[in-house]
Amino acid sequence: MTALRLLALGAAAFALIQAVRQRKDAFTAVDKLSKPIWLGILAVATVVLLLLPVVGLFGIVAVVAVCVYLVDVRPRVDEIQRGPKW
């Protein structure tokens, strides 16, 4: 359980740091929630994973939020900032 918690916390911290580094307009350009909303979601998820067990309801919701950002939002935001692949 400790390894799972550390993995989830590491992913949440990575996602939060990565979201901070992105341009604000990139989020709305790919029709996702705005940058401040994602920063709030990821910050709350990081705190929840730091304070509560991962297997609890809030821990699972936090892990899902981080996974949605890393799998859906991050690749699209990165793609819009890099430009089209030729």
N, C-alpha and C positions, 0 to 999 in steps of 0.2 A: 504494500500500500504506500510505503514511503517513496518508492521509485515512481509509482504512478502519480503521486502528488507532485514530486519534483519535476517530472516530465510535463505535467499540465501547467505548473507554475512557470516553467521555462518557456513553454509555448505562448502563454499569456503575456509574459514580459517581452518576448520577441515581437509579438503582434502589436503590442502597445508602442514599443519603440519604433517599429516600422511605420505605424500609422502616424506617429508624430512627424516623421521625416517626409511624408508625402505632401504634395501640393493640395491646397484646399479645393481648388476647382476640379481636380482630377476625379474626386468622388462624385460630384454632380454630373460630370461629363459622361460617366458610365452608368448613370441612372441608379446610383446607390444612395444610401443615407448620407447625410453631410458628414464632413470630417469631425466637427465637435460632437455629434451624436455617437459616432464610432469610437472616438476617444473616451467618451463617458462610459459606453458599454464595456470597452476593454479595460478601463481603469477599475470599474466595479468588479468585473470578472477576475482581475488580478488580485484585488483585495479579498474577494470571496475565497479564491483558491488559497490565499495565504492564511486566512483565519479559520475556514471551515473545512470539514472533510470532503474529499472529492466525491465520495459515494453518496453523499446526501443530495437532496433535491436541488439546493442552490449550487452545489458543486457541479452537478451534472449540467445544469442550465449554463453555468459559466463556461464549462468545457465546450458545450455546443456553440455558444456565442463566439468563442475563440476559433473554433473549427470553421464556422461560417465565414469569419473574416479571412482566415488563412487560405481557405479553399475557393471561395467565391469572390470576395471583394479585392483582396490583395493582387491576384493575377490580373484582374481587369484594370485596376489602377496602375499597376506597373506597365501594362501594355499601352495604355493611353499616354503615359509619360515617355516611353521609349519611342513611340511612333510606329508606323506600319512596318511589317516585315516585307522586305522585297527580295 
